[in-house]
Amino acid sequence: MVGDTVEFHNVSAFVHSVSTRPATPEETASTELPAGAESFDSGEIPAGGIY
């Protein structure tokens, strides 16, 4: 729902990230945010970390 908070839990043993920013030109063509949504980038989420 609009205004809800989402948390990403890294339950693996490896560093992960989550982002709405395309990393390659190919991803740019297939990435779309809803109107009014802001992009985000978690950076590296360590094993057991939460973003």
N, C-alpha and C positions, 0 to 999 in steps of 0.2 A: 504494500500500500504506500501511497505517497507519504513521505515523512518518516517511514519506518527506518530502523537501524539494522544494518546487516553486518555480521561479524564473520571473518574468515579464520578458521582454526587450522593451522598446519599440524596435522596429526602424523605426518611422515617423519622419517629420520633425516630428511634433506631440506635444504633451504628452498623456499618457493616464493612466488610473488603473484600479485593479482593487479591488473591494470585495465583501464579502458582506453589507454593510449596505444595505438597501433605501433608495432615495432618495425614493420617493413611496409614498403609501398603496396604490396599485395594485401596486407591486412587493412590498410587505409581504405581500400575499395570495398571491403566487406564489414567495416566497423561503423555502427551508427548508434548514437545515444538518443534517448527520448528528448523531445523539446524541453528545454529548461534544466536538463540534467547536467551536472558538472562532472568532468572527467576526474579520475583519481589514479594514483599509482602507489602501491603499498611499499615499494622498495623491497628489500629482502626480508622475508618472514622466517625467522629461525625455526628449527624443529621444536614443536611444542608451543610456538608463538601464536599470537592472535592479532589480527588487524581489524 
